[in-house]
Amino acid sequence: MSGKLSSAANCQFSGDRNMSRTVTAAPPGLAMDWDFGALSACPNTDTLERTIRRMAWTTFHELRLEDEFCDVTIKVDDAEFRAHKIILSVCSLYFRALFSGRWTEAEKNVYHIPGIAPDIMRLILQYTYSNASINESINSDNVEELFMAADQFNILGLQWRCSDFLIGQLCPENCIGIGRFSSHFHCPKLHENSHAYIRHHFHEIASTSEELLDLSLTEFEDLITKDDLNVKREEVVFQAVIKWIEHNPNDRNQHITTLLPKVRLALINTKYLLNNVITNIHVKDNKECMNIVTGVLKTKYDLNAHGSSRSYFMNPLTRPRLPSAILLAVGGYSASNPTNIMESYDCRVDRWIDITHDMESPRAYHGTAYLNGYVYLVGGLDGIEYLNSVTRFDPVKKIWQKVAPMNDKRCYVSTAVLENQIYAMGGYDGHIRLNSAECYDPETNQWDLIAPLNEIRSDAKATTLNGKIYICGGFNGEEYLFTAEVYNPDTDQWSMIAPMWSQRSGVGVIAYGDLVYAVGGFDGVIRLHSAEAYNPANNSWNEIASMFSPRSNFGIEVLEDLLYVIGGFNGLETTFEAEYYDRKTDEWYGVHNMNIHRSALDCCILPGLPNVWDYAASRDTFYREGERRALSDGSL
């Protein structure tokens, strides 16, 4: 990105430009923009008609370049552009109003438009006559000026293309400037995406962005007040407040009393409060701030000693932030029957929420995959039939939809997502264990067979790391397997890798950091609590710390750099227990239990949901145990 985008917050608007925007309100029923792409994609448009339309607009473009039938001259600075009034009027209400005579005499053929650079006017005409080629002409040097011109001329299609370009350029260094730029226009997509990016990447922005320091008090206060500000540790917010103040201490030091209450201080470790907050020069010399911190310390003491009340969860100083991603647990066996229950895990308050949607049928021993905003359920068993069916769930619209079925029925299936496709491997079709594998392309809604596995595997598990798929363990109908293999999509080949230390069927396999982890499972005799990690760099497995509880056929996922295991069968009963592993400490930690006991479930991560509050614990409902854990010194 050039510096131009990052300085978007400083953009100024001339009086002429603001005035020009006032005449662009669309009358009822009138299209705002002539979108050729949308017309050509219309499913009800005959092929010949589409061809004629493309030829017509190609001809219009050629006529303009040859100055044939042109009836208007647009002057910007010293440049003149010949064009057709009817074409400009179709694409822009600005030009329609300009040429209609409401501003000037109807027969006028030369119009001077101030405030527009010749290069920008040239792009406006390029889009007006041939919008298909405009995307290649939009770049970081011209996008802001082109966006403003599109807004001035009320050409929504061009404004959307500029908006898409800016969204694609969002990064921690420029997102605040783009967000402030978007606030000057009615462009909800750019505004929502840029501000969501700011909240979701606040940790990186606080560390690297100079734009953050230029926010006004109101803008900065509004940002750190948001429930969905993505911070694992509230210390990051406190540090950002101090950094913002010290950017201009003479003028901003007075604002510490406004900003400190917006930091959720009760979520900060007591040691950090004593060593970093209460000793900070901007805090310790301010009586009001010291009273705030003292009150927080008392709150934390009372909470840990006596439990809490509803007011603590509702208090802005103690209110947990919303998670940036949701762990979703789907289906499984519960009470001896498959279930359709879905639960989401809110890691900020350590709480499971039942979000079941009854339209989906019960399913166990299935695979789950998250791809392009959809949750896919693949194969499995409904209690009667072994399934090749695949359904997908839209977590925003909350709608279920059937998609193309697999070529084979697959219970005990292994699934993975790689390069925008879903892979389904091995399993049991009700008659035999399988070594076949296939992949699904959502663009074509089609499953295609790929190279078969080297070994028959059902009840294995797969994951993706560095552009390859790893599948480990399983059962071949006679033996519980030590073996593992890797798939290279470039060659469509499976290759054996070093075997695991233990036989593992019903195993959990997940990529975590630079390693592939194989956790728990059944070795033919007992359920395992052991775990091991595979290093592709040296083709070797190494043991790691064991889980608290043995388990097989459980859910496994990585959320915020922690490896979670959920539910399963412990050798005696189906469990609702969960725990997580931290590779930095090589230790396991307890997690709040699910709402129901179940095994044969599967999990996936839903990142960046625009409606994350639908899947998170209500911040307006009190959870005694969840809040106590969230506010304890060890939880954050």
Disulfide bonds with the S-S distance in Angstrom:
none
